[in-house]
């Protein structure tokens, strides 16, 4: 799984002008799934997202995690994270898992996060989504989990 993680002061996702997910301070996470991903991969990514220390403590150091602050997470599926642009001008999506594989893994990831008591909002799998966010810092990371 590949995650593009952004620390945000707020974020929301809309589908056909309806807000389907919205958070305040926390993480906006775009998730890509590839063919070799399993529930174990999702569990490792959930653990990483929960304990990633990218929130500032009282000294201004990135020392606190989502779990420390009980902050929120917005999960948005994004197959384009596995787009290959090495050849030509049109990306190849061959490394992206098909929807019938990716969707259950993203749902499982969300369940893993929620089981730790974290407020998790989501986009709408497979839909055309508009995402609004205020990146705090800015702080953006790419996480690959095998």
QUIQUI-V25490 format. One record per residue. N is the residue number from 1. PSI is psi in degrees with one decimal (999 if undefined). D_CENTER is the distance of its C-alpha to the mean C-alpha in whole Angstrom. Layout:
{{N,PSI,D_CENTER} {N,PSI,D_CENTER}}
This chain:
{{1,148.0,10} {2,134.5,9} {3,132.9,5} {4,111.6,6} {5,128.0,6} {6,126.5,8} {7,126.9,11} {8,153.9,12} {9,-21.5,15} {10,155.9,14} {11,149.8,12} {12,158.5,13} {13,134.8,12} {14,149.1,16} {15,122.4,17} {16,47.4,21} {17,10.6,21} {18,127.1,20} {19,122.7,17} {20,-17.7,15} {21,141.2,13} {22,136.6,13} {23,164.5,13} {24,-140.6,15} {25,126.6,14} {26,-144.2,11} {27,133.5,8} {28,118.8,6} {29,119.1,2} {30,130.3,4} {31,129.1,5} {32,143.0,8} {33,136.7,11} {34,174.0,14} {35,-31.7,18} {36,-1.9,18} {37,146.5,15} {38,-178.9,16} {39,-32.5,16} {40,-38.4,16} {41,-45.0,14} {42,-39.9,11} {43,-42.3,13} {44,-40.6,13} {45,-41.7,9} {46,-45.6,10} {47,-42.5,13} {48,-46.1,11} {49,-39.1,8} {50,-34.5,11} {51,2.3,14} {52,119.2,13} {53,86.4,15} {54,12.1,15} {55,142.7,16} {56,141.8,20} {57,-170.9,23} {58,-19.0,26} {59,0.0,27} {60,8.9,24} {61,144.0,23} {62,94.1,19} {63,-5.9,20} {64,150.4,18} {65,174.1,15} {66,-43.8,13} {67,-36.3,15} {68,-39.9,18} {69,-6.1,18} {70,42.8,16} {71,174.6,14} {72,160.3,11} {73,133.8,8} {74,117.2,7} {75,127.7,4} {76,122.3,6} {77,139.4,7} {78,91.5,9} {79,-22.7,12} {80,-11.5,13} {81,-21.0,11} {82,19.7,14} {83,135.8,16} {84,119.9,19} {85,19.8,22} {86,-36.1,24} {87,138.5,27} {88,-165.0,28} {89,-9.2,26} {90,124.1,24} {91,149.0,21} {92,138.1,21} {93,16.2,19} {94,-28.8,21} {95,-13.0,18} {96,133.2,15} {97,147.7,16} {98,160.2,18} {99,-38.5,16} {100,-14.9,19} {101,-44.6,17} {102,-44.6,13} {103,-48.2,13} {104,-32.3,15} {105,-38.2,12} {106,-40.4,9} {107,-39.2,12} {108,-42.3,13} {109,-46.6,10} {110,-43.3,10} {111,-40.6,13} {112,-43.1,13} {113,-45.3,11} {114,-31.5,14} {115,-16.6,16} {116,7.1,16} {117,10.9,17} {118,139.2,14} {119,119.0,13} {120,127.3,10} {121,160.4,10} {122,163.6,9} {123,-159.3,10} {124,111.2,13} {125,129.9,13} {126,-6.4,15} {127,159.1,16} {128,119.2,16} {129,145.5,14} {130,128.3,15} {131,130.1,12} {132,135.6,14} {133,155.3,13} {134,106.4,15} {135,122.0,14} {136,113.4,16} {137,-68.5,17} {138,146.2,16} {139,114.5,14} {140,131.8,11} {141,150.5,10} {142,127.7,10} {143,124.5,10} {144,128.0,11} {145,125.9,12} {146,999,16}}
